[in-house]
């Protein structure tokens, strides 16, 4: 599982110019079953996406395909983790830790 944290590198006004494309991109990822959660950070200086069922290369591809990335208004930090404990509703995403 991956946490993809994006941080704006441009003023929010520039980011908002690409928001419709970003939201459509998110919807497509939800439709593919890749994302299980996403949202803005508070304060509003970026956002967070939680991706499941992908590998590192795919997570990097997700970040690279963000319209915000293409517009040069954000950068990503990608963190992989093993979700060894989850809420009951997320049980299907539980993972075994690597040896």
C-alpha positions, -999 to +999 in steps of 0.1 A: +000+000+000+012+035-007+007+070+007+012+095-020+016+130-005+015+159-029+027+193-020+019+224-041+048+241-056+028+270-070+002+294-055-032+278-049-047+300-076-025+283-102-033+249-088-071+256-091-067+262-128-060+225-131-085+212-105-112+199-128-086+178-147-072+166-113-106+156-101-114+137-133-081+119-129-089+109-093-123+096-104-107+074-130-083+060-104-112+052-081-130+036-110-099+014-116-100+004-079-065+019-073-074+045-047-091+038-014-090+074+000-078+109-010-082+145+002-067+179+008-042+185+035-050+210+062-037+237+059-043+235+021-008+231+008-014+198-010-032+165-006-029+128+002-039+097-018-039+061-005-033+035-032-037-002-028-030-032-050-001-014-068+036-018-068+063+010-065+065+015-102+028+019-105+027+043-076+053+064-093+033+063-125+002+075-107+021+105-094+036+112-128+002+111-145-015+136-122-025+167-142-010+188-113+023+171-120+020+178-157+012+214-150+042+217-127+022+228-097+030+200-073+056+174-063+050+140-048+065+121-019+057+084-020+057+061+011+052+024+010+038+006+040+023-027+049-012-023+063-010-051+088-039-037+109-070-021+095-105-011+104-130-039+097-143-022+066-108-022+052-100-058+061-095-069+024-065-045+023-046-061+052-011-072+043+016-094+058+048-077+067+079-085+045+105-107+062 
